[in-house]
Amino acid sequence: MSLKKLIKQLKEKNSQLNQSQLNTIINVFTVSISNALKNGKNVEIRGLGRWYCKKLKENFNIRNPATNELMYKPDRVRVRFRASKNLNKIINE
């Protein structure tokens, strides 16, 4: 779903809010989640799921398949999402 479709659906449910207000709400929501993850906190929304950061270890033994040279891959952090039981139930119905 694109941002425009999401704003359109929210506009249908909340006709008193205009498009710029809905856009601001969505932007505040996404910035809040990204700031919390940036600070190392987990974000949990009951009924939807949980975002968390997972640290991936450094890697010394990877090779570039084109040149066959050894490369070093430093520590990195990935964002993961785990869906709630309710969301999984809705998706799998």
SERO-4910 file (N, C-alpha, C, O; in steps of 0.05 Angstrom, whole numbers):
BEGIN
 pado doro    nc1    nc2    nc3   cac1   cac2   cac3    cc1    cc2    cc3    oc1    oc2    oc3
  Met    A     17    -23      0      0      0      0     18     25      0     37     26     15
  Ser    A     11     43    -17     27     68    -19     17     88      2     -4     85     14
  Leu    A     33    109      6     25    130     24      0    144     16    -17    151     33
  Lys    A     -4    148    -10    -28    161    -20    -53    145    -14    -74    156     -7
  Lys    A    -51    118    -18    -74    101    -13    -80    101     17   -104    100     25
  Leu    A    -60    101     34    -64    101     63    -78    127     71    -96    126     87
  Ile    A    -69    149     61    -81    175     67   -110    176     58   -127    186     71
  Lys    A   -115    164     34   -142    164     24   -161    147     42   -183    155     47
  Gln    A   -151    124     51   -168    107     69   -172    121     96   -194    120    107
  Leu    A   -152    134    106   -155    149    131   -175    172    128   -190    179    146
  Lys    A   -174    185    105   -192    208     99   -221    198     98   -239    212    107
  Glu    A   -226    174     88   -253    163     87   -263    157    115   -287    161    121
  Lys    A   -246    148    133   -254    142    161   -256    167    178   -273    169    195
  Asn    A   -239    187    173   -238    212    188   -242    236    169   -222    249    161
  Ser    A   -266    242    162   -271    263    143   -266    291    154   -263    310    138
  Gln    A   -264    294    180   -259    320    192   -229    329    189   -223    352    192
  Leu    A   -211    310    184   -183    316    180   -177    320    150   -187    305    133
  Asn    A   -160    340    144   -153    344    116   -128    329    110   -116    316    127
  Gln    A   -120    329     85    -98    312     75    -72    320     87    -55    302     94
  Ser    A    -66    345     91    -41    354    103    -39    345    132    -17    338    141
  Gln    A    -61    345    146    -61    336    174    -55    306    176    -40    297    193
  Leu    A    -68    291    158    -63    262    158    -34    256    150    -22    238    161
  Asn    A    -23    271    131      4    268    123     23    273    146     43    259    150
  Thr    A     17    294    162     34    301    185     32    279    206     53    273    218
  Ile    A      9    268    210      5    246    230     22    222    222     36    210    239
  Ile    A     21    215    197     37    191    188     67    197    190     82    179    198
  Asn    A     75    221    183    104    228    185    113    228    214    135    218    219
  Val    A     97    238    232    105    237    261    107    208    270    125    202    286
  Phe    A     88    191    262     89    163    269    114    149    259    127    136    275
  Thr    A    122    153    234    145    140    223    171    151    235    190    136    240
  Val    A    172    177    240    196    189    251    199    180    280    222    176    289
  Ser    A    177    178    295    179    168    323    190    140    324    206    134    341
  Ile    A    180    122    306    190     95    306    220     94    298    235     80    311
  Ser    A    228    110    278    256    109    270    274    121    291    296    111    295
  Asn    A    265    142    305    282    153    327    285    134    350    307    131    361
  Ala    A    264    120    357    265    100    379    285     78    371    301     69    387
  Leu    A    283     68    346    301     46    337    330     56    336    349     41    342
  Lys    A    333     81    328    360     93    327    373     95    354    397     92    357
  Asn    A    356     99    375    366    100    402    368     73    416    374     71    439
  Gly    A    363     52    401    366     25    411    342     14    426    345     -6    440
  Lys    A    319     27    424    295     17    437    278      1    419    280      3    394
  Asn    A    262    -17    430    243    -32    415    217    -17    414    210     -2    432
  Val    A    202    -21    392    176     -8    389    155    -30    386    157    -47    369
  Glu    A    135    -29    404    114    -50    403     87    -36    402     81    -19    419
  Ile    A     71    -44    383     43    -35    381     26    -60    383     26    -78    366
  Arg    A     11    -61    405     -6    -85    410    -25    -89    388    -38    -70    378
  Gly    A    -28   -113    379    -46   -120    357    -33   -118    330    -45   -127    310
  Leu    A    -10   -104    328      3   -101    302     29   -116    301     33   -134    284
  Gly    A     48   -110    319     73   -124    320     94   -108    334     89    -89    349
  Arg    A    119   -117    330    142   -106    344    165   -101    325    172   -119    310
  Trp    A    177    -77    326    201    -71    311    224    -72    331    222    -63    354
  Tyr    A    246    -84    323    270    -85    340    295    -86    322    293    -93    299
  Cys    A    317    -79    334    343    -79    320    358   -105    327    359   -113    350
  Lys    A    370   -116    307    386   -140    311    414   -134    300    418   -126    277
  Lys    A    434   -139    317    462   -134    310    473   -158    295    472   -180    306
  Leu    A    484   -153    272    496   -175    256    527   -173    260    538   -151    260
  Lys    A    539   -196    264    568   -197    270    584   -189    245    576   -190    222
  Glu    A    609   -180    252    628   -174    230    636   -200    217    635   -222    229
  Asn    A    644   -198    192    651   -221    176    678   -217    163    682   -197    149
  Phe    A    697   -235    167    723   -233    155    727   -250    130    744   -245    114
  Asn    A    710   -270    127    715   -291    107    696   -289     83    689   -310     72
  Ile    A    688   -266     75    671   -264     52    688   -258     27    709   -245     30
  Arg    A    679   -267      5    694   -263    -20    677   -249    -41    653   -253    -42
  Asn    A    690   -231    -56    677   -219    -78    676   -239   -101    697   -248   -110
  Pro    A    652   -248   -110    651   -269   -130    663   -261   -157    672   -278   -172
  Ala    A    664   -236   -163    675   -227   -188    705   -228   -189    717   -237   -208
  Thr    A    718   -219   -167    747   -217   -167    760   -238   -149    785   -242   -149
  Asn    A    744   -252   -133    753   -273   -115    772   -263    -93    787   -278    -82
  Glu    A    770   -237    -87    787   -226    -66    772   -226    -39    747   -224    -39
  Leu    A    786   -229    -17    774   -229      9    766   -201     16    779   -181     10
  Met    A    743   -199     30    732   -173     38    725   -174     68    721   -196     79
  Tyr    A    724   -151     80    716   -149    108    689   -135    109    685   -115     96
  Lys    A    671   -146    125    644   -135    128    641   -127    158    641   -145    175
  Pro    A    639   -102    165    638    -94    193    612   -101    206    593   -109    193
  Asp    A    610    -97    233    585   -100    247    564    -82    235    570    -60    226
  Arg    A    539    -91    235    517    -75    224    492    -82    239    490   -103    252
  Val    A    473    -64    237    447    -68    251    425    -69    231    424    -53    212
  Arg    A    407    -88    234    384    -92    216    359    -87    233    357    -95    256
  Val    A    339    -76    221    313    -72    233    296    -96    226    294   -104    203
  Arg    A    284   -108    246    267   -132    242    239   -125    252    235   -108    269
  Phe    A    219   -138    240    191   -134    248    180   -162    254    182   -180    238
  Arg    A    167   -165    277    154   -189    284    124   -184    288    117   -168    305
  Ala    A    108   -196    272     79   -192    272     67   -204    297     76   -224    307
  Ser    A     45   -191    307     32   -201    331     15   -226    323     11   -232    300
  Lys    A      5   -240    343    -11   -264    339    -37   -256    324    -47   -270    306
  Asn    A    -49   -233    332    -73   -223    319    -69   -217    290    -85   -225    273
  Leu    A    -47   -204    283    -41   -198    255    -36   -223    239    -46   -226    217
  Asn    A    -21   -242    251    -17   -268    237    -43   -282    232    -47   -295    211
  Lys    A    -61   -281    252    -87   -295    249   -103   -282    226   -115   -296    210
  Ile    A   -103   -255    225   -118   -241    204   -106   -247    176   -121   -252    157
  Ile    A    -80   -248    174    -67   -253    148    -72   -282    139    -76   -286    115
  Asn    A    -72   -301    157    -74   -329    150   -103   -339    148   -107   -363    144
  Glu    A   -123   -322    151   -150   -331    148   -158   -336    120   -181   -344    114
***
